[in-house]
Amino acid sequence: MKKITLLIVLLSFVQFTKAQDTCDAAFPITTAGLYVVDAVNGSEFPTVICADNGNVAPTAGEWYAYTPTAAHTVTITTDIAQNTPRVDTRFHVYNGTCDAFTCLAGDDDAGLNYSSAATFNVVANTTYYIVFDNRWTSAGFTFQLIESNVVVPPVIPITYIASTISTVNSSYNICAVDMNGDHLDDLVGISANNLRIHYQGAGGSFTIADFPISGSSMLPNWSMAAGDCNRDGYNDLILGSGSGLSVWRSNSDGTAYSNYTPGEYIFCQRTNFADLNNDGNLDVFSCHDIAPNCYYLNDGSDGLTFYQSNTTPGAMNFGTIGGNYSTLFTDFDNDGDTDVFISKCSGPPCELHRNDGNGVYTDISAIAQINVTPIQTWSSAIADYDNDGDMDVIITASAGTHKYFRNNLDTTNTVEEAFTNITVGSGFDTNTSTNIDNVAYDFDNDGFVDVLGGGAKIMFNQGNSTFAQVAYSGMSMGAVADMNNDGFLDIVNGSTIRYAVPNTNNWLTVALQGIQSNSNGIGARIEIYGSWGKQIRDIRSGEGFKYMGSLNAHFGLGQATTIDQLVIKWPSGTVDTINNVTPNQRLSIVEGSTLGVNSFNSTAFTLYPNPVKSTLNLNMTNTTIELKSAEIFDLNGRRVLETTVTNHAINVEKLATGTYILVVRDSSNKDYTQKFIKE
């Protein structure tokens, strides 16, 4: 135990005795004030570094658990008169829990004489962990926590220039996606019996091509989706109407398109391409407004077989009633397969269907506690807003009020846990603008996902589960894509492209080419690691309600200049890993292309014996890493074993003779890879 002296501003001197040597015993703070610690000598130290000079690990820390009673803009600083002369300090601020941290803020040298200062936003009744380490000093010092009752709105983080493209004149201009396999986003226009594509060229120029379409087609007066359902390397289109859908499919070289209109009556709302049974072929899905949802299974030979949930014998269960307005396919429980979130209108609550494999989907809406009523929504904006490695949900209202739910994923995946409603204080509680379409992207490339919806504004993520409204004159919803290949996302609405004006933030775009998985990599999880911690994206065909945007994954990096590791987890189970990725580029990855290459921090451990007959041992060269699980892949990218790591050993006796890739995961969900030979 050590003596901690607390000076509250404008209050009398008060003295407390409380251990704060570990996160679990962190000293509780609920008010602003001055806090004096005798020394930085706690037994637990930060392993997730949020401040500068993060390449050197500390050996001690002092921990505080700050739980504000209201939303504030908070400043923590050691650049104060109580420290005369100033002390060289470093501190880190975390979201999350003691066993699952995410960096929120931190600083090393912002103050006088290398003292520290950082400002960030907090929400009420949420605990934030503040920890000082001994990177530069173990001596005592005083820090001040300052609260402001008004969250300072950001400066405009990104600006736009609107440009009208006169040749964009089709009846439906609601799609921007690559159509010729070069991974540059193109403009797609639909009219009766004609497909018009503006192919993107150098510098954002366009080349126009028209493709006549014979026969009678449904037109996309409700929604569009794109994906390569016939696996010829060119994207096909779903056109969703109030009477059914049509699929416009490319020929083998992308020089012609044909219409397939199956004929079943569907009051289509959101349409999607998704590999529902994970056979490597994209299936066709449509929300049904007045009946259970419908889909067409793809047999891989241009055959599409119709099913309706809870109706057709053998159909997968995607709900039992109508009111289905938008589906979004993403992996909520981090088990490697794609779950389904269904936004509902006209009264019934939204639904979350967990993918249990083998075509079984289980409605866990009540368990997740996202089935709130009353609610009126046509779409939901889904992303990892707090960068903690799982997908959160903002049920964005088409009328009424928005709801923001944080995913409380248990990384052991043994028990489903309820999401937490964190709407209050988030900015969505005071956002009165509603819209039928809402989408989640990092528009300003700061590393945190924002939301575009109604009200001619973007809700910019402040990095602490709060959002600030920034208005843009004339802004409206549209397809989101990079229309001039500059790494910043643009917004296409009709014949107008609102081009983002690049700021100084860095970025990365990832384009996928599936081999065993579907050719777009739809359903793949992409992770990047760096000084910010971890970011994730899932490849989806269809965001929001109506529009179809880019199938490339887009990451903002803020001011970070290095990407330590890029991981692609394909629907097939293949895992590709690339280390030391250069920012500010579009990176194209073919499934399985990196297998066999030693990866991220491969010096973290060595394997012995190698070759191995029965037990593979991991000799840890970095003792700060805590391993928790392991996966083993063959050189074809197939996962052959998934297990826990016990006493730094893995039993591989049952594996066949051959060469394998071992991927181990630590307690911070970071992956490390080594190759070994099984005798």
N, C-alpha and C positions, 0 to 999 in steps of 0.2 A: 504494500500500500504506500502511496506517496501523497504528499500534501498538495492540493491544488487550490489556488486562491482565485476567487471570482470577484471581480469588480463590476457591478452593474452601473451603467451610466445614470447619473442623477440619483442613485440610491446609495445607501451606506455600505461600508466595507463588510463583506460576508465571506466566511471561510468554510470550505468543504473538504472532506477527506473522501476520496473515491479512486478506485483503481481504474486506469484507462490504458493498461498495457496491451490489451487485446481488443479486437473488434467486438467480441461478445460482451466484454465488460466496459464498452465505450462510455465515457462520461456524458450524461444526458444534458442537452441544451435545448431550451424552448424560447429564449429571449435573446435580444441583442445585448452586447456588453463586451467587457474586457476580460480575457481569460489568461491566467498566468500558470505556466507549468514549470516545475523545478528543473527537469531535464528530459531529453528525448532518449529514453532507455527502455521502452516497453519491449516485451518479448516477441510481439508479433509485428511484422513490418509489411509494407505494401509489396505485393507481387504484380499488381496491375498499376503501371506508372502513368499518371495523367499529365504530369508537368514536363518541362524541358529536361534535357540531359537524362532521358529515361534509359539510356543504355547501361547505366551503372546501378546495380541493385543495392538498396540500403540494408542495414542489419538491425534496425530498431525503429519503433514507431510509437506515437502517442495518439490515441483514438478518441473521437467525440461523435456522439449521435445527436444530430440536430433535427428536431421535429418542430417546424414552425406551426403556429396556430392559424395563420392566414397566408395567402399568396404574397410573396415579396420578391423584389429584386434585392439580392444579398451581396454584400462585399465582405470578403475575408482578407485581412491585411496584417502584416507585421511591420509595415512602414509607418510607424507611429512614434510619438515622442517618448512613450514608455520604454522603447528600445533605443536608448542613446548611449553609445553609438548603435546604429542599426546592426541587426544580426542576419547572417546569410542563412536563410531558411528555405525549405521546400515543402509544399503540401499538396494533397490530392483530395478531391471531393467525388464521392461515389453515389450513384443510384443503386437500388437493389438491396440485397441482403448480404450478410457476412460471407456466405458461401457462393454468392453469385453477383459479383460486382460489375458495374458499367461506369466508365468514366463520365462525369458530368463537367468537372472543371479542375483546375489546378494551376500552380504557378511555381516558378523557381526564382526568377531574377527581375520581376517587373518593378520592384520598389528600389528605393535608394540603397546603395551599397549592398546590392544583391538580396535585399529583403523581398518579401513576396506579397502579391496582391492579385485578386481575381474577383470578377463580378459575374453572377449567374442568377437565373430565376428559379424559384421554388414554388411548390403548391402546398396548400394547407394539409396538415395531418399526415404528411409523408416524411419518413425518416431518411436523412442524408448523412453519410458517414464522412467525416473530416479527419484526415490523418496527416500529421507532420512526421517526416522521417529524418534520419540522421545522415543524409547524403553529404551535407556540408558541415553540420554542427550537432553535437549532442548537448550543448549548453542550454540553459533555460532561457526563456524569452516570453513576451506577452503578445497575444494576437487579439485583434478586435473583430467582432462580427457586427456588421451594420445592416439593418433592415430598412427598406423603403416600401411604403404601403402601395405604391403605384408601380406596376410593372412597366418599365420604359419600353415604348414601342421601338422596333428596330428601324434603322434607316432602310430605305428601299433596297432590298438585297440583290435584285436583278431588274433590269429594265428591258423593254421590248420595242421593236420597230415593226409596225404593221405594213405588209406589202400585199397588194392585190394581184393575183395571177389570172389574167383575163381569159386564158384558155382553159381554166378549170370551170367548166360549164355543164357538167353532167347533172342529172336529176338528183343524185345522192352523192355528196362529196364528204363522206364521214369516215374515211379510212386512209391511214398513212402507214405503210409497211413495205418492206422489201419484196419486190415482185420478180426480180431477175437473178436472185442468188448472189448478189455482190455485197449484201449486208448493209447497203445504203437504203434508207427509207424513201419510198416513192409515194406519189399521190395516186389514189385509186378512186375513179369516178364510175358510178353505175347509172345507166339509163336503160330504158326498155330496148333489149336486143343490142346493147353496145357496152363494152368495157373500155374505158379510156384510162390509160396509165401515163402519168408524168414521171418518167424515170429520172432519178436524181443523178446528175453528173458532177463534174469538178466545180468546186466553188458554189454549189447549190443551184447550178443551172439545171434545166429540164429538157428532156427529149420526149416528145409525145408519140404515143402509139394507140391506135384504136383497133379493137378486136370485135368483129361482129359476132353476136350470139344468136343462134337460131332457136326456134321453139318459143313456147310461152313460159316465162319465168315469173316467180314471185319477186317483188322488189323490196328493198330493205327499208321500208317505212318505219320499222321499229329498231332494227340493229343489224350490225355486220360483224363478222369474225373472219380471221385469216389463218391459214396453216396449210402445210403440205400433206394433204390427206392421201394422195396417191404416190408419195415418196419419189417424185421425179425431180426434185430440187427446185420446184417452182411453187409458190404459194397458191392455194385454192381459196375460194371465198364462200361463206355462208351468208345468204340474204334472208333475213327474217321479216316476215310480214304478218298481218293480222289473220291470214288464212292458211298459213303453212310456210315452208321454206324451200329455197332452191340452193343447190351447190353448183358453183361455176368452177370447173376443173380444167387445169392446164393440160396440154399435150406434153409429150416427152421432152420437147426442147423449148417450151414456153412461147411458141409462135402462134398458138391458137388456144381457144378456150371453148368448152362445151357446157351446156346446161343439163343438170339433172334435177328434176322436180319430182320428188317421190309421191306427193299427192295426199298424204295424211293431213287432216285438219288439225292445225295447232294455232292458237292465238299467241304467236311468238312475242316474247319480250326480248330479254338478253339471249343471244346465241353465243356458243363457244365451240372451239375445237379442244378436245381433251382425250387423253388415252385412258378411258375408263377402266379397261381390264388389263392394262399394262402389257399389251402384246406387241408394242412397237408401232402400232397403227393408230392414227388419230381418228377418233369417233366424233360424231356430230351431236351437239346437245342444244336443246332449246327449252327455255322457261315457257310454261303454259300459263296464261293468265287465268283461265277459268276451269282448269282441270289439273291433274297431276302432271309433273314434268315429263318430257319426252326426249328420246335420244335414238340415234342410229349407230349400231355397231358396225365397224369397218372390218371386212374379212381380209383386207390386204390385196384384193383382186378387183377393186372397184365396186364391190358389193356392199350395200348399206342396208342393214336389217332394222326395221322399226321396233321400238319398245316404248311402252309407257309405264312409268313408275306405278307400282301398286295395282296395275291393270293387266298388262300383258303377261302371260305365263312365263316364268323365268326371268322377269325384269328385275334389275337392280332397284333398290328403294331410295328414291330421292324425294320422298314426301308423299302425302296421301291426298292433298287438297290443292286448290288453285291459289290465286293471289301471288304467283311467283313472278317476280319482276326482274331479278338479276341474280346470276350465279357467278361466283368467283372461286376458281379452283386453286388451292394453295395448301401447303403442308403446315397445319396448325400444331401438331403434336411432335414434330421433328422425328418422325419414325421412317421417313424416306418415301412415303407415298402421299398422294394428293387427296386432300379432304375437300369438302364442298360447303361453301357458305351461301345461303339463299336469302336474299333480301325480299321482304314480303310487303305487299301493299293491301289496302282495303281491309285492314283489321287484324289478320293473324300475325303472330310474332315471327321474327326471323328464325331460320333454322341452321344448325351446324351439323353436318353429316360426316362422321369420322369414317375414313377408309380403313377397314379391317382386313383387306386383302381378299383375293379370290372373288371379286365382284360383290363383296358384302359391305354395305354402308350403313352405319348405325347413327340414328338421330340422338345426339348428346346435347341438344339445345338446353334442356333443363339442367343437366349437370354443369354445363358451361355457364349457365345463368345469363345467356344473352337473349333469352326469349322474353324480353320485356314488352309490356303493353301499357298504355296505348302507344303505338308507333306507326308512322306512315312514311315508308321509304321505298324508293325505286332502285336504289343502289347503295352500296357501302364501300368506304375507302379502307383498304386493308394493306398494312405494311408493318414492318418492325420500326415503330416510331421512336422507341427508346434505345435501339441498338443493343438489345440484350439477347438477341439470337432467336427470338420467336415472333410470330405474326400477331399484331394487335388489330383491333377492329374499331373503326368509327362508323357507327350506323348513322349515316348522314340523311337527314330528314328531307323528304319532298314536301312535307307540311308538318308544322309542330316544332319539336326540339330534337337536337342531335344527342347521341349517346356515344361516349368514348369508353372502350373496354380494354384494359391491359391484360395480356395473356400471362397467366401465372403458371406456365408450363413447369411441371416437375420433370427435371432432366433424367430422372430414373425411368420415366415412362411406365411406372407401375400403377399409378392412380391418376385418373382425370381430375383436374382441379378447376374450380370456378374461376372465370375471368373476374377482374375487379372493375367496377364502374368508377372511373376517375374523371367523370365529366366536370364536376364542380372544380372551378379554378383553372380549367384547362384552356379556356378561351372559346371552346365550343359551346359552353353554357351561355355565353353572351353573344354568340354568333347567331343572329336572327335570320340570316339569309338562307333560303332553302332552294333546292334544285333537284331535278330528277336524276342528274348525272353528277357523280363525284369520283375523282380519281386521285391516286397517291403517287407522287414522284418527287424527286429531289430537284426542284426547279432552280435553286440558286447554287447548287453543287457545294453546299457547306457540310455534307455528310449526314444530314438528317432529312427524312422524307416529309414533304409538305402535302397539302391537299388543295386541289382546285375544285371549286364547286360553283355555287351561285353568288350573286351579289357583286359581280365584276371585281373579284378579289381573289387572292391566294392566301390561305392560312399557312403562314410560315412557321415551321417547327423550330422552337427555341432550344431544343436539345435537353429539355427537362420535363417532358410531358405537358408543356404548355405551347400554345400556338398564338401568334400575333397576326392580326388582320392587316393586309396591305392592299389598298384599292388600286385598280388600274382602269382608267377611263376606257370604256368600250370593250373590256374583256368579256369573253363568253367561252363556254365550254367547247371543246373540239377534240380531235385526235391529237395525241401527244407523241412526237417523234423528233428526231434530229434531222431537220430538212436541209441543212447546209454542212453537215459533218464537222461541226466545230466543237462537239462535246457538250453542248448546252441544248436543253430540250425546248422545242418550239411547239406552238399550238396552232393547229390547222382547223379553221372554221369556215366551211364553204370555200369560197375562192380567196379567202384572206389567210395568209400565214403571219402569225405574230412571232417574229424571230427574236430570240433572246439575245441581248447584247452581252457578250462574255464579261464576267468580272475576273478577279484574280484567282478564283478558286480552281483547283485541279480536279481531274475527273478520270474515269475509266469506263469504256463501253465494251461489253463482252457479247460476241455473236457466236452461237453454237451451231454445230453440225452433228446431228445424231447418227450413229451407225446401228447399234443394237436398239437404242431408243428411237422414238420418232425423230424425223430428220430436223425438226425445229428445236428439239430439246425441250418442248413444252412439258412442264412438270418438273424440270430440273431445279435444284437449289444451288445457287452460286454464293460463295462466301469470300470475303476479302478481309485480311488482317493487316493491321499496321498500328501506328501510334494512337489512333482513335479507338483501338480495340477490335471490334468485329462488326461488319455489316453483312446483311443477307438480302438476296433477291430471289424470287421464284419466277420462272418464265411462264407467262399466262397468255392465252389467246382470248382477249376480251376483258377490259377493265371497265368499271362503271356500268352504265346502262346501255348506251347506244353506240358509242364510237369504237373503232379498232385502231390501236396505236402500235408503236414499234414492238417487235419481238426480240430486240436486243435488250440485254440487261444494262442498266445505266447506274453508275455510282458517282456521287460527288465525294470529293476528298478534302474539302476545305483547303487549308494551306499545307497539308501533308505532301511531301515530295517523294515519298517512297511507299511501296506496297510490299510488305514482307511476303505475303502468300496469297495466292488465289486458288480456291478449291471449287471444283464443279462436281456435284453429286447428281449423276444422271438417273433417270427413272429405271434403267436397267440394273442399277447397283454399281456400275462403274464409277470410280472416283478419279478424276484428273487433278493433278496438283502442279502449280507453277510457282516458283519462288522468285523473289526480287523483281517484281513486275514494274515496268516503267509507266508512270502515269501519263495522261493526256494522249491516249491512243485508243483505237478500236482494235480489240484483240479477238481473233477468230480461233476457236478451239474445236478440233475434231475429237469426237468421243474416243477415249482410250489412247490418245496420242502421247500422253506424258507418262504412261505406265512404265515402270522400270527405272525411272530417274529418281535418284535420291532427292528428298525434298526438305521442307522447312526445318531448319535447325537440326539437321541430321546428326550433329555432334551431341545432341541431348542425351543419347544413349548408344551403346553398342550391343550387338547381339552375339551370344555364344551358347552352345557351339554353333558354328555356321560353316558347313552343312550340319543339319540337325536331324536326329532320328525321332525323339519323343518330346523332350521339354526344351522350349526355347527360352533362354534367360535374357533379361534386359539389364545391362549394367549401366546405371544412371551416372552420367558425367555431370549432369546438372541436378543437384540434390533439391533444388527449390521446386522442381516440377513434380506434381502429384498425378500419377496416371490412374485412370478409372475404367477405361474400356479399350477393346481392341477389335479390329476387323482384319481379315486376311483375304486377299484377292489373288486370283491367278492372273497370268499375263494376258488373258483375253478380257480382263476387266470384270470377271464374275466374282462376286463375294462368295467365298466357300466356308467361312467361319466367322462368327461373331461371338465374343466372349468378354468376360471381365479379366482384369489383370490382377492376379493374386500373388503377393510376395515377389513382384517383378518377374513372374514366370507365366508361360502360356503352354498348354498341352497341345501339340500338333501331331500327335502320334497317328491319328486317323487320316491325315492328309496323304494324298497320293504323292509319289515321287515327282519332283519338279521344282520350278522356281516360283516364288510367291512374293507378293508385296504385303508388308505388315503396316497397318495404319493404327496408331495408338492415339487416344484422346486424353487430354489432361483435365483437371478440375475446372479450368477456365474455358473448356470446349475448344482448345487449340489442338490441331492434329500434327503428328510427327510420323514420318514414313521411312522405312528401311526395307531393303530387299534381303531375302534369305533363300537358301536351298534346302529342300526336304529330301533326305536320303530314303 
